[in-house]
Amino acid sequence: MHLERITIDPQQCGGRPCIRGLRIRVQDILELLAAGATTAEILEDYPYLEPEDIVASLHYAAQQADHAILYVA
């Protein structure tokens, strides 16, 4: 699932998930996609990224969103 491309380093970007140790956060990629940017546009603007980095960001976000919700009545 390409999750090995996601790195978390407390000394980089405040410990937020980044792509391959670069200073581009998963959040940055997700925000670009949410704003309507295409994969091609992102790769053109950030030539050091690879298509798999964008896929990894989406997988990471999906994994983070899949958590149990405890309901207490």
PDB file of N, CA, C and O in Angstrom:
ATOM      1  N   MET A   1       0.809  -1.203   0.000  1.00  0.00           N
ATOM      2  CA  MET A   1       0.000   0.000   0.000  1.00  0.00           C
ATOM      3  C   MET A   1       0.848   1.259   0.000  1.00  0.00           C
ATOM      4  O   MET A   1       0.300   2.348   0.175  1.00  0.00           O
ATOM      5  N   HIS A   2       2.100   1.170  -0.180  1.00  0.00           N
ATOM      6  CA  HIS A   2       2.994   2.327  -0.286  1.00  0.00           C
ATOM      7  C   HIS A   2       3.170   3.084   1.019  1.00  0.00           C
ATOM      8  O   HIS A   2       3.743   4.173   1.008  1.00  0.00           O
ATOM      9  N   LEU A   3       2.705   2.559   2.134  1.00  0.00           N
ATOM     10  CA  LEU A   3       2.799   3.309   3.387  1.00  0.00           C
ATOM     11  C   LEU A   3       4.236   3.485   3.860  1.00  0.00           C
ATOM     12  O   LEU A   3       4.498   4.324   4.722  1.00  0.00           O
ATOM     13  N   GLU A   4       5.174   2.710   3.311  1.00  0.00           N
ATOM     14  CA  GLU A   4       6.578   2.901   3.685  1.00  0.00           C
ATOM     15  C   GLU A   4       7.095   4.256   3.208  1.00  0.00           C
ATOM     16  O   GLU A   4       8.156   4.700   3.645  1.00  0.00           O
ATOM     17  N   ARG A   5       6.367   4.907   2.328  1.00  0.00           N
ATOM     18  CA  ARG A   5       6.752   6.229   1.834  1.00  0.00           C
ATOM     19  C   ARG A   5       6.427   7.336   2.834  1.00  0.00           C
ATOM     20  O   ARG A   5       6.921   8.457   2.709  1.00  0.00           O
ATOM     21  N   ILE A   6       5.599   7.021   3.820  1.00  0.00           N
ATOM     22  CA  ILE A   6       5.207   8.004   4.821  1.00  0.00           C
ATOM     23  C   ILE A   6       6.192   7.922   5.985  1.00  0.00           C
ATOM     24  O   ILE A   6       6.401   6.855   6.561  1.00  0.00           O
ATOM     25  N   THR A   7       6.791   9.058   6.320  1.00  0.00           N
ATOM     26  CA  THR A   7       7.752   9.099   7.417  1.00  0.00           C
ATOM     27  C   THR A   7       7.267  10.086   8.472  1.00  0.00           C
ATOM     28  O   THR A   7       6.633  11.097   8.172  1.00  0.00           O
ATOM     29  N   ILE A   8       7.588   9.756   9.710  1.00  0.00           N
ATOM     30  CA  ILE A   8       7.257  10.641  10.822  1.00  0.00           C
ATOM     31  C   ILE A   8       8.536  10.834  11.636  1.00  0.00           C
ATOM     32  O   ILE A   8       9.096   9.887  12.188  1.00  0.00           O
ATOM     33  N   ASP A   9       8.972  12.077  11.690  1.00  0.00           N
ATOM     34  CA  ASP A   9      10.201  12.433  12.392  1.00  0.00           C
ATOM     35  C   ASP A   9       9.887  13.622  13.299  1.00  0.00           C
ATOM     36  O   ASP A   9       9.508  14.686  12.809  1.00  0.00           O
ATOM     37  N   PRO A  10      10.038  13.459  14.602  1.00  0.00           N
ATOM     38  CA  PRO A  10       9.732  14.566  15.523  1.00  0.00           C
ATOM     39  C   PRO A  10      10.525  15.841  15.217  1.00  0.00           C
ATOM     40  O   PRO A  10      10.109  16.932  15.607  1.00  0.00           O
ATOM     41  N   GLN A  11      11.648  15.717  14.533  1.00  0.00           N
ATOM     42  CA  GLN A  11      12.491  16.865  14.211  1.00  0.00           C
ATOM     43  C   GLN A  11      12.117  17.526  12.888  1.00  0.00           C
ATOM     44  O   GLN A  11      12.752  18.496  12.473  1.00  0.00           O
ATOM     45  N   GLN A  12      11.090  17.003  12.230  1.00  0.00           N
ATOM     46  CA  GLN A  12      10.726  17.523  10.906  1.00  0.00           C
ATOM     47  C   GLN A  12       9.235  17.821  10.859  1.00  0.00           C
ATOM     48  O   GLN A  12       8.421  16.963  11.200  1.00  0.00           O
ATOM     49  N   CYS A  13       8.876  19.005  10.449  1.00  0.00           N
ATOM     50  CA  CYS A  13       7.477  19.417  10.288  1.00  0.00           C
ATOM     51  C   CYS A  13       6.648  19.146  11.534  1.00  0.00           C
ATOM     52  O   CYS A  13       5.480  18.767  11.441  1.00  0.00           O
ATOM     53  N   GLY A  14       7.249  19.341  12.687  1.00  0.00           N
ATOM     54  CA  GLY A  14       6.529  19.162  13.939  1.00  0.00           C
ATOM     55  C   GLY A  14       6.059  17.740  14.187  1.00  0.00           C
ATOM     56  O   GLY A  14       5.104  17.519  14.932  1.00  0.00           O
ATOM     57  N   GLY A  15       6.723  16.779  13.568  1.00  0.00           N
ATOM     58  CA  GLY A  15       6.353  15.386  13.756  1.00  0.00           C
ATOM     59  C   GLY A  15       5.160  14.944  12.922  1.00  0.00           C
ATOM     60  O   GLY A  15       4.640  13.843  13.106  1.00  0.00           O
ATOM     61  N   ARG A  16       4.730  15.797  12.013  1.00  0.00           N
ATOM     62  CA  ARG A  16       3.598  15.443  11.153  1.00  0.00           C
ATOM     63  C   ARG A  16       4.063  14.486  10.063  1.00  0.00           C
ATOM     64  O   ARG A  16       5.226  14.521   9.659  1.00  0.00           O
ATOM     65  N   PRO A  17       3.166  13.636   9.588  1.00  0.00           N
ATOM     66  CA  PRO A  17       3.524  12.677   8.539  1.00  0.00           C
ATOM     67  C   PRO A  17       3.969  13.398   7.259  1.00  0.00           C
ATOM     68  O   PRO A  17       3.290  14.299   6.764  1.00  0.00           O
ATOM     69  N   CYS A  18       5.118  12.979   6.744  1.00  0.00           N
ATOM     70  CA  CYS A  18       5.688  13.562   5.521  1.00  0.00           C
ATOM     71  C   CYS A  18       5.931  12.471   4.486  1.00  0.00           C
ATOM     72  O   CYS A  18       5.794  11.279   4.763  1.00  0.00           O
ATOM     73  N   ILE A  19       6.286  12.904   3.313  1.00  0.00           N
ATOM     74  CA  ILE A  19       6.591  11.983   2.218  1.00  0.00           C
ATOM     75  C   ILE A  19       8.092  11.751   2.152  1.00  0.00           C
ATOM     76  O   ILE A  19       8.864  12.685   1.936  1.00  0.00           O
ATOM     77  N   ARG A  20       8.500  10.511   2.336  1.00  0.00           N
ATOM     78  CA  ARG A  20       9.882  10.057   2.165  1.00  0.00           C
ATOM     79  C   ARG A  20      10.927  10.963   2.808  1.00  0.00           C
ATOM     80  O   ARG A  20      12.004  11.160   2.246  1.00  0.00           O
ATOM     81  N   GLY A  21      10.622  11.507   3.963  1.00  0.00           N
ATOM     82  CA  GLY A  21      11.589  12.349   4.646  1.00  0.00           C
ATOM     83  C   GLY A  21      11.718  13.746   4.052  1.00  0.00           C
ATOM     84  O   GLY A  21      12.527  14.548   4.517  1.00  0.00           O
ATOM     85  N   LEU A  22      10.935  14.033   3.043  1.00  0.00           N
ATOM     86  CA  LEU A  22      10.941  15.366   2.451  1.00  0.00           C
ATOM     87  C   LEU A  22      10.098  16.283   3.327  1.00  0.00           C
ATOM     88  O   LEU A  22       9.347  15.815   4.182  1.00  0.00           O
ATOM     89  N   ARG A  23      10.219  17.548   3.120  1.00  0.00           N
ATOM     90  CA  ARG A  23       9.438  18.494   3.914  1.00  0.00           C
ATOM     91  C   ARG A  23       8.114  18.824   3.238  1.00  0.00           C
ATOM     92  O   ARG A  23       7.694  19.980   3.209  1.00  0.00           O
ATOM     93  N   ILE A  24       7.477  17.826   2.708  1.00  0.00           N
ATOM     94  CA  ILE A  24       6.105  17.991   2.220  1.00  0.00           C
ATOM     95  C   ILE A  24       5.242  17.018   2.999  1.00  0.00           C
ATOM     96  O   ILE A  24       5.467  15.808   3.000  1.00  0.00           O
ATOM     97  N   ARG A  25       4.257  17.582   3.655  1.00  0.00           N
ATOM     98  CA  ARG A  25       3.411  16.789   4.542  1.00  0.00           C
ATOM     99  C   ARG A  25       2.314  16.069   3.760  1.00  0.00           C
ATOM    100  O   ARG A  25       1.895  16.507   2.689  1.00  0.00           O
ATOM    101  N   VAL A  26       1.872  14.970   4.319  1.00  0.00           N
ATOM    102  CA  VAL A  26       0.722  14.260   3.753  1.00  0.00           C
ATOM    103  C   VAL A  26      -0.447  15.236   3.667  1.00  0.00           C
ATOM    104  O   VAL A  26      -1.187  15.238   2.683  1.00  0.00           O
ATOM    105  N   GLN A  27      -0.610  16.052   4.681  1.00  0.00           N
ATOM    106  CA  GLN A  27      -1.691  17.030   4.697  1.00  0.00           C
ATOM    107  C   GLN A  27      -1.611  17.976   3.503  1.00  0.00           C
ATOM    108  O   GLN A  27      -2.641  18.343   2.937  1.00  0.00           O
ATOM    109  N   ASP A  28      -0.410  18.372   3.116  1.00  0.00           N
ATOM    110  CA  ASP A  28      -0.247  19.271   1.967  1.00  0.00           C
ATOM    111  C   ASP A  28      -0.808  18.632   0.703  1.00  0.00           C
ATOM    112  O   ASP A  28      -1.521  19.275  -0.067  1.00  0.00           O
ATOM    113  N   ILE A  29      -0.483  17.372   0.502  1.00  0.00           N
ATOM    114  CA  ILE A  29      -0.960  16.669  -0.691  1.00  0.00           C
ATOM    115  C   ILE A  29      -2.475  16.518  -0.644  1.00  0.00           C
ATOM    116  O   ILE A  29      -3.156  16.737  -1.645  1.00  0.00           O
ATOM    117  N   LEU A  30      -2.996  16.148   0.511  1.00  0.00           N
ATOM    118  CA  LEU A  30      -4.447  15.979   0.641  1.00  0.00           C
ATOM    119  C   LEU A  30      -5.181  17.292   0.406  1.00  0.00           C
ATOM    120  O   LEU A  30      -6.238  17.306  -0.225  1.00  0.00           O
ATOM    121  N   GLU A  31      -4.637  18.384   0.902  1.00  0.00           N
ATOM    122  CA  GLU A  31      -5.272  19.683   0.688  1.00  0.00           C
ATOM    123  C   GLU A  31      -5.256  20.082  -0.787  1.00  0.00           C
ATOM    124  O   GLU A  31      -6.221  20.654  -1.293  1.00  0.00           O
ATOM    125  N   LEU A  32      -4.157  19.779  -1.469  1.00  0.00           N
ATOM    126  CA  LEU A  32      -4.100  20.066  -2.906  1.00  0.00           C
ATOM    127  C   LEU A  32      -5.154  19.267  -3.660  1.00  0.00           C
ATOM    128  O   LEU A  32      -5.845  19.805  -4.526  1.00  0.00           O
ATOM    129  N   LEU A  33      -5.277  17.991  -3.334  1.00  0.00           N
ATOM    130  CA  LEU A  33      -6.285  17.150  -3.978  1.00  0.00           C
ATOM    131  C   LEU A  33      -7.695  17.645  -3.668  1.00  0.00           C
ATOM    132  O   LEU A  33      -8.552  17.686  -4.550  1.00  0.00           O
ATOM    133  N   ALA A  34      -7.931  18.018  -2.416  1.00  0.00           N
ATOM    134  CA  ALA A  34      -9.251  18.514  -2.014  1.00  0.00           C
ATOM    135  C   ALA A  34      -9.601  19.820  -2.724  1.00  0.00           C
ATOM    136  O   ALA A  34     -10.773  20.109  -2.966  1.00  0.00           O
ATOM    137  N   ALA A  35      -8.584  20.599  -3.053  1.00  0.00           N
ATOM    138  CA  ALA A  35      -8.799  21.870  -3.752  1.00  0.00           C
ATOM    139  C   ALA A  35      -9.005  21.664  -5.249  1.00  0.00           C
ATOM    140  O   ALA A  35      -9.262  22.618  -5.983  1.00  0.00           O
ATOM    141  N   GLY A  36      -8.893  20.415  -5.697  1.00  0.00           N
ATOM    142  CA  GLY A  36      -9.153  20.132  -7.107  1.00  0.00           C
ATOM    143  C   GLY A  36      -7.923  19.909  -7.960  1.00  0.00           C
ATOM    144  O   GLY A  36      -8.044  19.692  -9.165  1.00  0.00           O
ATOM    145  N   ALA A  37      -6.742  19.957  -7.366  1.00  0.00           N
ATOM    146  CA  ALA A  37      -5.522  19.709  -8.150  1.00  0.00           C
ATOM    147  C   ALA A  37      -5.487  18.252  -8.597  1.00  0.00           C
ATOM    148  O   ALA A  37      -5.884  17.353  -7.855  1.00  0.00           O
ATOM    149  N   THR A  38      -5.017  18.037  -9.791  1.00  0.00           N
ATOM    150  CA  THR A  38      -4.867  16.673 -10.300  1.00  0.00           C
ATOM    151  C   THR A  38      -3.496  16.136  -9.901  1.00  0.00           C
ATOM    152  O   THR A  38      -2.598  16.888  -9.523  1.00  0.00           O
ATOM    153  N   THR A  39      -3.364  14.831  -9.996  1.00  0.00           N
ATOM    154  CA  THR A  39      -2.072  14.220  -9.731  1.00  0.00           C
ATOM    155  C   THR A  39      -1.012  14.824 -10.640  1.00  0.00           C
ATOM    156  O   THR A  39       0.092  15.136 -10.193  1.00  0.00           O
ATOM    157  N   ALA A  40      -1.342  14.986 -11.896  1.00  0.00           N
ATOM    158  CA  ALA A  40      -0.382  15.557 -12.860  1.00  0.00           C
ATOM    159  C   ALA A  40       0.043  16.964 -12.448  1.00  0.00           C
ATOM    160  O   ALA A  40       1.221  17.307 -12.545  1.00  0.00           O
ATOM    161  N   GLU A  41      -0.900  17.774 -11.992  1.00  0.00           N
ATOM    162  CA  GLU A  41      -0.567  19.140 -11.570  1.00  0.00           C
ATOM    163  C   GLU A  41       0.344  19.132 -10.346  1.00  0.00           C
ATOM    164  O   GLU A  41       1.296  19.908 -10.270  1.00  0.00           O
ATOM    165  N   ILE A  42       0.050  18.254  -9.391  1.00  0.00           N
ATOM    166  CA  ILE A  42       0.873  18.177  -8.191  1.00  0.00           C
ATOM    167  C   ILE A  42       2.294  17.743  -8.555  1.00  0.00           C
ATOM    168  O   ILE A  42       3.267  18.313  -8.063  1.00  0.00           O
ATOM    169  N   LEU A  43       2.405  16.744  -9.411  1.00  0.00           N
ATOM    170  CA  LEU A  43       3.722  16.254  -9.809  1.00  0.00           C
ATOM    171  C   LEU A  43       4.492  17.304 -10.603  1.00  0.00           C
ATOM    172  O   LEU A  43       5.720  17.358 -10.536  1.00  0.00           O
ATOM    173  N   GLU A  44       3.790  18.121 -11.339  1.00  0.00           N
ATOM    174  CA  GLU A  44       4.458  19.197 -12.093  1.00  0.00           C
ATOM    175  C   GLU A  44       4.963  20.287 -11.138  1.00  0.00           C
ATOM    176  O   GLU A  44       6.059  20.819 -11.315  1.00  0.00           O
ATOM    177  N   ASP A  45       4.154  20.610 -10.129  1.00  0.00           N
ATOM    178  CA  ASP A  45       4.534  21.645  -9.167  1.00  0.00           C
ATOM    179  C   ASP A  45       5.603  21.173  -8.185  1.00  0.00           C
ATOM    180  O   ASP A  45       6.386  21.974  -7.675  1.00  0.00           O
ATOM    181  N   TYR A  46       5.625  19.876  -7.928  1.00  0.00           N
ATOM    182  CA  TYR A  46       6.586  19.282  -6.982  1.00  0.00           C
ATOM    183  C   TYR A  46       7.313  18.134  -7.686  1.00  0.00           C
ATOM    184  O   TYR A  46       6.985  16.968  -7.464  1.00  0.00           O
ATOM    185  N   PRO A  47       8.289  18.451  -8.525  1.00  0.00           N
ATOM    186  CA  PRO A  47       8.933  17.429  -9.356  1.00  0.00           C
ATOM    187  C   PRO A  47       9.676  16.346  -8.580  1.00  0.00           C
ATOM    188  O   PRO A  47      10.000  15.302  -9.147  1.00  0.00           O
ATOM    189  N   TYR A  48       9.950  16.566  -7.312  1.00  0.00           N
ATOM    190  CA  TYR A  48      10.629  15.550  -6.509  1.00  0.00           C
ATOM    191  C   TYR A  48       9.652  14.506  -5.974  1.00  0.00           C
ATOM    192  O   TYR A  48      10.072  13.502  -5.400  1.00  0.00           O
ATOM    193  N   LEU A  49       8.353  14.736  -6.158  1.00  0.00           N
ATOM    194  CA  LEU A  49       7.364  13.732  -5.768  1.00  0.00           C
ATOM    195  C   LEU A  49       7.180  12.716  -6.885  1.00  0.00           C
ATOM    196  O   LEU A  49       7.475  12.982  -8.050  1.00  0.00           O
ATOM    197  N   GLU A  50       6.691  11.562  -6.503  1.00  0.00           N
ATOM    198  CA  GLU A  50       6.399  10.483  -7.449  1.00  0.00           C
ATOM    199  C   GLU A  50       4.927  10.119  -7.315  1.00  0.00           C
ATOM    200  O   GLU A  50       4.332  10.346  -6.262  1.00  0.00           O
ATOM    201  N   PRO A  51       4.330   9.561  -8.362  1.00  0.00           N
ATOM    202  CA  PRO A  51       2.910   9.201  -8.290  1.00  0.00           C
ATOM    203  C   PRO A  51       2.579   8.341  -7.070  1.00  0.00           C
ATOM    204  O   PRO A  51       1.512   8.488  -6.475  1.00  0.00           O
ATOM    205  N   GLU A  52       3.483   7.455  -6.704  1.00  0.00           N
ATOM    206  CA  GLU A  52       3.249   6.580  -5.556  1.00  0.00           C
ATOM    207  C   GLU A  52       3.143   7.363  -4.252  1.00  0.00           C
ATOM    208  O   GLU A  52       2.508   6.899  -3.305  1.00  0.00           O
ATOM    209  N   ASP A  53       3.758   8.549  -4.191  1.00  0.00           N
ATOM    210  CA  ASP A  53       3.670   9.384  -3.000  1.00  0.00           C
ATOM    211  C   ASP A  53       2.237   9.869  -2.785  1.00  0.00           C
ATOM    212  O   ASP A  53       1.759   9.937  -1.653  1.00  0.00           O
ATOM    213  N   ILE A  54       1.574  10.198  -3.858  1.00  0.00           N
ATOM    214  CA  ILE A  54       0.187  10.662  -3.765  1.00  0.00           C
ATOM    215  C   ILE A  54      -0.719   9.515  -3.351  1.00  0.00           C
ATOM    216  O   ILE A  54      -1.609   9.688  -2.519  1.00  0.00           O
ATOM    217  N   VAL A  55      -0.495   8.354  -3.926  1.00  0.00           N
ATOM    218  CA  VAL A  55      -1.266   7.167  -3.540  1.00  0.00           C
ATOM    219  C   VAL A  55      -1.034   6.852  -2.063  1.00  0.00           C
ATOM    220  O   VAL A  55      -1.975   6.533  -1.337  1.00  0.00           O
ATOM    221  N   ALA A  56       0.209   6.942  -1.627  1.00  0.00           N
ATOM    222  CA  ALA A  56       0.531   6.672  -0.224  1.00  0.00           C
ATOM    223  C   ALA A  56      -0.185   7.656   0.701  1.00  0.00           C
ATOM    224  O   ALA A  56      -0.652   7.274   1.774  1.00  0.00           O
ATOM    225  N   SER A  57      -0.270   8.908   0.289  1.00  0.00           N
ATOM    226  CA  SER A  57      -0.966   9.909   1.097  1.00  0.00           C
ATOM    227  C   SER A  57      -2.439   9.556   1.250  1.00  0.00           C
ATOM    228  O   SER A  57      -3.002   9.679   2.337  1.00  0.00           O
ATOM    229  N   LEU A  58      -3.050   9.124   0.179  1.00  0.00           N
ATOM    230  CA  LEU A  58      -4.460   8.740   0.224  1.00  0.00           C
ATOM    231  C   LEU A  58      -4.667   7.499   1.087  1.00  0.00           C
ATOM    232  O   LEU A  58      -5.622   7.432   1.861  1.00  0.00           O
ATOM    233  N   HIS A  59      -3.782   6.527   0.958  1.00  0.00           N
ATOM    234  CA  HIS A  59      -3.877   5.321   1.794  1.00  0.00           C
ATOM    235  C   HIS A  59      -3.690   5.673   3.264  1.00  0.00           C
ATOM    236  O   HIS A  59      -4.405   5.162   4.126  1.00  0.00           O
ATOM    237  N   TYR A  60      -2.743   6.534   3.544  1.00  0.00           N
ATOM    238  CA  TYR A  60      -2.494   6.933   4.926  1.00  0.00           C
ATOM    239  C   TYR A  60      -3.732   7.616   5.507  1.00  0.00           C
ATOM    240  O   TYR A  60      -4.148   7.308   6.623  1.00  0.00           O
ATOM    241  N   ALA A  61      -4.311   8.533   4.755  1.00  0.00           N
ATOM    242  CA  ALA A  61      -5.507   9.239   5.226  1.00  0.00           C
ATOM    243  C   ALA A  61      -6.664   8.268   5.447  1.00  0.00           C
ATOM    244  O   ALA A  61      -7.391   8.382   6.434  1.00  0.00           O
ATOM    245  N   ALA A  62      -6.832   7.329   4.548  1.00  0.00           N
ATOM    246  CA  ALA A  62      -7.905   6.343   4.700  1.00  0.00           C
ATOM    247  C   ALA A  62      -7.682   5.505   5.949  1.00  0.00           C
ATOM    248  O   ALA A  62      -8.629   5.206   6.677  1.00  0.00           O
ATOM    249  N   GLN A  63      -6.456   5.133   6.195  1.00  0.00           N
ATOM    250  CA  GLN A  63      -6.133   4.323   7.364  1.00  0.00           C
ATOM    251  C   GLN A  63      -6.392   5.117   8.653  1.00  0.00           C
ATOM    252  O   GLN A  63      -6.899   4.566   9.630  1.00  0.00           O
ATOM    253  N   GLN A  64      -6.048   6.392   8.651  1.00  0.00           N
ATOM    254  CA  GLN A  64      -6.261   7.228   9.836  1.00  0.00           C
ATOM    255  C   GLN A  64      -7.745   7.444  10.112  1.00  0.00           C
ATOM    256  O   GLN A  64      -8.152   7.584  11.265  1.00  0.00           O
ATOM    257  N   ALA A  65      -8.545   7.472   9.061  1.00  0.00           N
ATOM    258  CA  ALA A  65      -9.979   7.699   9.223  1.00  0.00           C
ATOM    259  C   ALA A  65     -10.714   6.446   9.695  1.00  0.00           C
ATOM    260  O   ALA A  65     -11.856   6.531  10.146  1.00  0.00           O
ATOM    261  N   ASP A  66     -10.078   5.304   9.595  1.00  0.00           N
ATOM    262  CA  ASP A  66     -10.709   4.040   9.954  1.00  0.00           C
ATOM    263  C   ASP A  66     -10.377   3.691  11.397  1.00  0.00           C
ATOM    264  O   ASP A  66      -9.488   2.885  11.675  1.00  0.00           O
ATOM    265  N   HIS A  67     -11.099   4.304  12.286  1.00  0.00           N
ATOM    266  CA  HIS A  67     -10.888   4.005  13.700  1.00  0.00           C
ATOM    267  C   HIS A  67     -12.237   3.733  14.364  1.00  0.00           C
ATOM    268  O   HIS A  67     -13.276   4.224  13.923  1.00  0.00           O
ATOM    269  N   ALA A  68     -12.193   2.971  15.391  1.00  0.00           N
ATOM    270  CA  ALA A  68     -13.416   2.654  16.108  1.00  0.00           C
ATOM    271  C   ALA A  68     -13.944   3.889  16.834  1.00  0.00           C
ATOM    272  O   ALA A  68     -13.175   4.671  17.394  1.00  0.00           O
ATOM    273  N   ILE A  69     -15.222   4.045  16.817  1.00  0.00           N
ATOM    274  CA  ILE A  69     -15.864   5.130  17.549  1.00  0.00           C
ATOM    275  C   ILE A  69     -16.601   4.499  18.729  1.00  0.00           C
ATOM    276  O   ILE A  69     -17.491   3.666  18.559  1.00  0.00           O
ATOM    277  N   LEU A  70     -16.213   4.908  19.889  1.00  0.00           N
ATOM    278  CA  LEU A  70     -16.849   4.386  21.081  1.00  0.00           C
ATOM    279  C   LEU A  70     -18.061   5.243  21.418  1.00  0.00           C
ATOM    280  O   LEU A  70     -17.962   6.460  21.574  1.00  0.00           O
ATOM    281  N   TYR A  71     -19.175   4.597  21.524  1.00  0.00           N
ATOM    282  CA  TYR A  71     -20.396   5.306  21.847  1.00  0.00           C
ATOM    283  C   TYR A  71     -20.781   4.953  23.266  1.00  0.00           C
ATOM    284  O   TYR A  71     -20.986   3.786  23.598  1.00  0.00           O
ATOM    285  N   VAL A  72     -20.876   5.954  24.080  1.00  0.00           N
ATOM    286  CA  VAL A  72     -21.260   5.752  25.464  1.00  0.00           C
ATOM    287  C   VAL A  72     -22.635   6.360  25.673  1.00  0.00           C
ATOM    288  O   VAL A  72     -22.838   7.555  25.458  1.00  0.00           O
ATOM    289  N   ALA A  73     -23.558   5.543  26.086  1.00  0.00           N
ATOM    290  CA  ALA A  73     -24.926   6.030  26.279  1.00  0.00           C
ATOM    291  C   ALA A  73     -25.143   6.533  27.683  1.00  0.00           C
ATOM    292  O   ALA A  73     -26.242   6.978  28.017  1.00  0.00           O
TER     293      ALA A  73
END
